[in-house]
Amino acid sequence: MKNAAHHIFENSLMQDLCRYINMHSDQPLTLEQLAKQADMSPAHLQRRFKAVIGISPKEYMDSCRLKKLKTGLRANVSVTHAIYDAGFASSSRIYERVNTRLGMTPKQYRDLGKDIVISYAAVDTKLGQVMMGATDRGLCFIQFGNSAVELLEQLGQEYPKAVIMPMDDTHKDQFDAWMRSLSDYLSGNIATPDLPLDIRGTAFQIKVWKYLQTIPAGQVQSYKQVAEAIGKPKAIRAVASACANNNIAIAIPCHRVIRGNGELAGYRWGLKRKRALIELECRNMDHFIHANG
């Protein structure tokens, strides 16, 4: 049990560090600074962070900066200002990542997908049909639904200026990899699917969604706790609204937010799915503790 308690403490410490990086991602953080924050040696932090979070501190920091960049672009900030406000030292740094992480150029992202092609595919899972939509370099849509027709209509509403077409053989390998990651999560093999996200929303919504991504798998928080955590303690209804308007199932885990009295409350993909996801993650956490105890 001592080992299990240590693992839980270390996981909590890494999640706290993720929140710290999120709050300071616009600053030039170094591994040494982060190690001091966590009271660890740089080498030990590097190993434990990757073991718990799945990526290195630098990769996590880059992902936070990309999310902030997207927020700026959606707010119609100039491309150059958005790049520097997100913490990138130069425009070349972000364009190095465009092909694999952003999914489209910064200008295309700001313009709601204008002049880009979004490919889509739908598959059946144990929780129903899922559709993923993406450019040839990154996901921009993950939804559960009752039919492919219904899901395709929703995709069109999200990117009204994009050219939307069925997935072709060019993108098949990448889609298959994303679907495998989702399937591994639903099978209990991983805590969170490894999926590159292309998020669009208001500044407040994105702030909520970013925080939700820091809630560890197997844990839940109330809408009030989320509101307090983002510094808006009176915005409980706004937090609930942001959860309801989340278009990225599972990867932005709004299923981990419940009412203060313990009730599951609403979930845009159905309470049955919400309950199943929470129970899945709790079982996985119990298995992890026993396996390491």
C-alpha positions as CSV (number, residue, x, y, z in Angstrom):
1,M,0.0,0.0,0.0
2,K,3.0,2.3,0.6
3,N,4.0,1.9,-3.0
4,A,0.4,2.6,-4.2
5,A,0.2,5.7,-2.0
6,H,3.5,6.9,-3.5
7,H,2.2,6.4,-7.0
8,I,-1.0,8.3,-6.2
9,F,1.1,11.2,-4.7
10,E,3.4,11.3,-7.7
11,N,0.5,11.3,-10.1
12,S,-1.0,14.2,-8.2
13,L,2.3,16.0,-8.3
14,M,2.6,15.6,-12.0
15,Q,-1.0,16.8,-12.6
16,D,-0.2,19.9,-10.4
17,L,2.9,20.5,-12.6
18,C,0.7,20.3,-15.7
19,R,-1.6,23.0,-14.3
20,Y,1.5,25.1,-13.6
21,I,2.7,24.7,-17.1
22,N,-0.7,25.6,-18.4
23,M,-0.7,28.8,-16.4
24,H,2.8,29.8,-17.5
25,S,3.1,28.4,-21.0
26,D,3.6,31.8,-22.5
27,Q,6.9,32.1,-20.5
28,P,10.2,30.5,-21.5
29,L,10.1,27.7,-18.9
30,T,13.1,25.4,-18.6
31,L,13.4,21.8,-17.4
32,E,15.4,23.2,-14.4
33,Q,12.7,25.6,-13.5
34,L,10.0,22.9,-13.6
35,A,12.2,20.6,-11.6
36,K,12.6,23.2,-8.9
37,Q,8.8,23.7,-8.9
38,A,8.3,20.0,-8.4
39,D,11.2,19.7,-5.9
40,M,12.9,17.0,-8.0
41,S,16.1,16.7,-10.0
42,P,15.7,17.6,-13.7
43,A,16.5,14.0,-14.8
44,H,14.1,12.4,-12.3
45,L,11.3,14.9,-13.3
46,Q,11.9,14.1,-17.0
47,R,11.4,10.4,-16.3
48,R,8.5,10.6,-14.0
49,F,6.6,13.2,-16.0
50,K,6.8,11.1,-19.1
51,A,5.8,8.0,-17.2
52,V,2.7,9.6,-15.7
53,I,1.6,12.1,-18.5
54,G,2.9,10.1,-21.5
55,I,4.9,12.9,-23.0
56,S,7.9,15.0,-22.0
57,P,7.6,18.4,-20.1
58,K,8.7,20.2,-23.3
59,E,6.1,18.3,-25.5
60,Y,3.4,19.2,-22.9
61,M,4.5,22.8,-22.9
62,D,4.3,23.0,-26.7
63,S,0.8,21.5,-26.6
64,C,-0.3,24.2,-24.2
65,R,1.2,26.9,-26.4
66,L,-0.6,25.5,-29.4
67,K,-3.9,25.6,-27.5
68,K,-3.3,29.2,-26.6
69,L,-2.4,30.0,-30.2
70,K,-5.7,28.5,-31.3
71,T,-7.6,30.7,-28.8
72,G,-5.9,33.8,-30.2
73,L,-6.6,32.9,-33.8
74,R,-10.3,32.2,-33.0
75,A,-10.5,35.6,-31.4
76,N,-9.4,37.1,-34.7
77,V,-6.0,38.2,-33.3
78,S,-3.4,38.7,-36.1
79,V,-1.5,35.6,-36.8
80,T,1.8,37.2,-35.8
81,H,0.5,38.5,-32.4
82,A,-1.2,35.2,-31.7
83,I,2.0,33.3,-32.2
84,Y,4.0,35.5,-29.9
85,D,1.3,35.8,-27.3
86,A,1.2,32.0,-27.1
87,G,4.9,32.0,-26.1
88,F,6.6,30.9,-29.3
89,A,9.9,32.6,-29.7
90,S,9.5,33.0,-33.5
91,S,6.9,32.3,-36.2
92,S,9.2,29.7,-37.6
93,R,8.8,27.6,-34.4
94,I,5.0,27.3,-34.9
95,Y,5.2,26.6,-38.6
96,E,7.6,23.8,-37.8
97,R,4.7,22.2,-35.9
98,V,1.8,23.1,-38.3
99,N,2.0,20.0,-40.4
100,T,1.7,17.6,-37.5
101,R,0.0,19.4,-34.6
102,L,-2.2,22.4,-35.7
103,G,-3.9,20.6,-38.6
104,M,-4.0,23.7,-40.8
105,T,-2.1,26.9,-41.2
106,P,-2.8,29.6,-38.5
107,K,-4.8,31.7,-41.0
108,Q,-6.9,28.8,-42.1
109,Y,-7.7,27.9,-38.5
110,R,-8.8,31.5,-37.8
111,D,-11.0,31.5,-40.9
112,L,-13.2,28.5,-39.7
113,G,-11.6,26.1,-42.1
114,K,-11.9,28.2,-45.2
115,D,-10.1,26.7,-48.2
116,I,-9.2,23.4,-46.4
117,V,-10.5,19.9,-46.9
118,I,-11.8,17.9,-43.9
119,S,-12.0,14.2,-44.2
120,Y,-14.3,12.1,-42.0
121,A,-14.9,8.5,-41.1
122,A,-17.3,6.8,-38.7
123,V,-16.9,3.5,-36.8
124,D,-19.0,1.5,-34.3
125,T,-17.6,1.3,-30.7
126,K,-18.9,-0.3,-27.5
127,L,-20.5,3.1,-26.7
128,G,-22.1,3.6,-30.1
129,Q,-21.1,5.2,-33.4
130,V,-18.2,7.7,-33.4
131,M,-17.2,10.1,-36.2
132,M,-13.8,11.7,-36.4
133,G,-13.2,14.6,-38.8
134,A,-9.8,15.9,-39.7
135,T,-7.5,17.6,-42.2
136,D,-4.8,15.3,-43.5
137,R,-2.7,16.4,-40.5
138,G,-4.9,16.5,-37.4
139,L,-8.3,15.9,-35.8
140,C,-10.9,18.7,-35.6
141,F,-14.0,16.7,-34.6
142,I,-14.9,13.7,-32.4
143,Q,-18.5,12.9,-31.7
144,F,-20.8,10.1,-30.6
145,G,-24.1,9.8,-32.4
146,N,-27.0,7.6,-33.6
147,S,-26.1,7.7,-37.3
148,A,-23.4,8.8,-39.7
149,V,-25.9,11.2,-41.3
150,E,-26.6,13.0,-38.0
151,L,-22.8,13.2,-37.3
152,L,-22.0,14.5,-40.7
153,E,-24.5,17.3,-40.3
154,Q,-22.9,18.3,-37.0
155,L,-19.4,18.3,-38.7
156,G,-20.8,20.7,-41.4
157,Q,-22.1,23.0,-38.7
158,E,-18.7,23.2,-37.0
159,Y,-16.8,24.0,-40.2
160,P,-19.2,25.7,-42.5
161,K,-16.5,27.1,-44.8
162,A,-14.5,23.9,-45.2
163,V,-14.8,21.3,-48.0
164,I,-16.0,18.1,-46.2
165,M,-15.5,14.8,-47.9
166,P,-15.3,11.1,-46.9
167,M,-11.9,9.8,-45.8
168,D,-9.8,8.4,-48.7
169,D,-6.9,6.0,-48.8
170,T,-4.4,8.9,-48.3
171,H,-5.6,9.4,-44.7
172,K,-6.5,5.8,-43.8
173,D,-3.4,5.0,-41.8
174,Q,-3.6,8.1,-39.6
175,F,-7.3,7.6,-39.0
176,D,-6.7,3.9,-38.1
177,A,-4.1,5.0,-35.6
178,W,-6.5,7.5,-34.0
179,M,-9.3,4.9,-33.9
180,R,-6.9,2.4,-32.3
181,S,-6.0,4.9,-29.6
182,L,-9.7,5.5,-28.9
183,S,-10.4,1.8,-28.9
184,D,-7.5,1.2,-26.5
185,Y,-9.0,3.8,-24.1
186,L,-12.5,2.2,-24.3
187,S,-10.9,-1.2,-23.7
188,G,-9.2,0.1,-20.5
189,N,-5.7,-0.2,-21.9
190,I,-4.8,3.5,-21.6
191,A,-6.0,6.3,-19.4
192,T,-6.5,8.9,-22.2
193,P,-6.4,8.5,-26.0
194,D,-3.4,10.1,-27.7
195,L,-5.2,12.4,-30.2
196,P,-4.1,15.7,-31.7
197,L,-6.9,18.2,-31.1
198,D,-8.1,21.1,-33.1
199,I,-10.3,23.0,-30.6
200,R,-12.7,25.9,-31.4
201,G,-14.7,27.9,-28.9
202,T,-15.0,31.1,-26.9
203,A,-12.1,32.1,-24.6
204,F,-14.1,31.1,-21.6
205,Q,-15.1,27.7,-23.1
206,I,-11.5,26.9,-24.0
207,K,-10.4,27.9,-20.5
208,V,-12.9,25.4,-19.1
209,W,-11.9,22.7,-21.6
210,K,-8.2,23.1,-20.9
211,Y,-8.8,22.7,-17.2
212,L,-10.9,19.6,-17.8
213,Q,-7.9,18.0,-19.5
214,T,-6.0,18.3,-16.3
215,I,-8.5,16.3,-14.2
216,P,-6.9,12.8,-13.8
217,A,-8.7,9.8,-15.2
218,G,-10.7,8.1,-12.6
219,Q,-11.5,11.3,-10.7
220,V,-14.5,13.6,-10.9
221,Q,-15.1,17.2,-9.9
222,S,-18.3,19.3,-9.5
223,Y,-19.2,22.2,-11.7
224,K,-18.5,24.4,-8.7
225,Q,-15.0,23.0,-8.2
226,V,-14.2,23.6,-11.9
227,A,-15.5,27.2,-11.7
228,E,-13.3,27.8,-8.6
229,A,-10.3,26.2,-10.2
230,I,-10.4,28.5,-13.2
231,G,-10.8,31.6,-11.0
232,K,-14.5,32.1,-11.7
233,P,-16.3,30.8,-8.6
234,K,-19.7,32.3,-9.5
235,A,-19.6,31.0,-13.1
236,I,-21.1,27.6,-12.3
237,R,-23.8,27.7,-14.9
238,A,-21.3,29.0,-17.5
239,V,-19.0,26.0,-16.7
240,A,-22.0,23.7,-17.2
241,S,-22.8,25.4,-20.5
242,A,-19.2,25.0,-21.7
243,C,-19.3,21.3,-20.9
244,A,-22.6,21.0,-22.8
245,N,-21.0,22.7,-25.8
246,N,-17.9,20.5,-25.9
247,N,-17.5,19.0,-29.4
248,I,-14.5,16.8,-28.6
249,A,-15.7,13.6,-26.8
250,I,-13.5,11.8,-24.3
251,A,-10.3,13.8,-25.2
252,I,-11.8,16.8,-23.5
253,P,-13.2,14.8,-20.6
254,C,-16.4,16.7,-19.6
255,H,-17.7,13.3,-18.4
256,R,-15.5,13.9,-15.4
257,V,-17.7,16.8,-14.2
258,I,-20.8,16.0,-12.1
259,R,-23.2,17.9,-9.8
260,G,-22.1,18.8,-6.2
261,N,-24.6,16.3,-4.8
262,G,-22.9,13.4,-6.7
263,E,-25.5,13.2,-9.5
264,L,-24.1,12.8,-13.0
265,A,-26.2,15.6,-14.5
266,G,-26.3,16.2,-18.3
267,Y,-24.0,14.9,-20.9
268,R,-24.5,15.7,-24.6
269,W,-23.8,12.1,-25.6
270,G,-26.2,10.6,-23.0
271,L,-26.0,9.8,-19.3
272,K,-25.5,6.1,-20.1
273,R,-22.3,6.9,-21.9
274,K,-21.2,9.3,-19.1
275,R,-21.7,6.6,-16.5
276,A,-19.9,4.0,-18.6
277,L,-16.9,6.3,-19.1
278,I,-16.6,7.1,-15.3
279,E,-16.9,3.5,-14.3
280,L,-14.3,2.5,-16.9
281,E,-11.8,5.0,-15.6
282,C,-12.4,4.0,-12.0
283,R,-11.8,0.4,-12.8
284,N,-8.6,1.2,-14.6
285,M,-7.3,3.3,-11.6
286,D,-8.1,0.5,-9.2
287,H,-6.3,-2.0,-11.4
288,F,-3.3,0.4,-11.6
289,I,-3.2,0.8,-7.8
290,H,-3.4,-3.0,-7.2
291,A,-0.8,-3.7,-9.9
292,N,1.7,-1.4,-8.2
293,G,0.8,-2.1,-4.6
